[in-house]
Each structure stands twice: as structure tokens, then as C-alpha cells.
Amino acid sequence: MRSLLLTLLFSTLPVQAATETECQQAFTDWMLSQQQAFSDRKASKMVRRNAERAIDQVRTEYAKQESFCQAMAWVEADKTRDPSFKPRSGEIHDFRAGR
């Protein structure tokens, strides 16, 4: 019985590792696209700010879970981006007058 459980455990590990590897590649591709959007000086201020916030939020999610798949699930589920949000101190663009 014990050997059966160990066999089942070890047979699922490579599949999970491959999935995490695939998620890592998706994470890397997504992060690169966001960094390019953030760095594009021809892009609108809102596009750049959204990319900046998305990068920060996904890094935070990854740090919590230490899983590329869970970080990418957060990216897929993130429907909270509001273009009217208030700027934070230190962000790339601050639309408030007098700054």
C-alpha cells in the first residue's frame, strides 16, 4: 500500500513541475510585455501607470505564494483595473496639479 502511494506521488510530480515551468514562461512573457508598456515613452500616461501597477501587484502576489501559476491566475482574474484610480507617491505620472 505504501509503495502504491509513493508511486502515485512520484508519478504526478513531473506533471506539476512541467506546469510550473510553463507558468514561469508565461509569467516571464507577461512581465516583459508589461515592462515594455511601462518603458514606452510614446504610450499614454494611463497605459504606463497601469503597467507599473500591474508589475507591482504581480510581484506582490508571487512573493506571497511563490508560485508562478498562482501569480498568473491572479493576472487572469484581475478585473479591478480602474483607469480613474488616484496616483500614488513615486509613480511614473502624477496627474495632480502643482506637481
C-alpha angles and dihedrals in degrees: 000000000000093000090050091055092047091049091052091047095050093044091059097046098078091050091052091046091050090051092051089048090052090048090050090055091048089048091051093048092047093047091050092051091049092048090051091050090048093049096046105107090192092059120096120266091248093052090051093046093047090052091048092051093044091053092049093047095048091048088053092048092049091049091053097048103021087215126118090202093055091046090052091047087056089051090052093047097044104113094146100092107128116186090209096062120133119256119251125222110272097022121136095255131026113190095193116116118253098033 
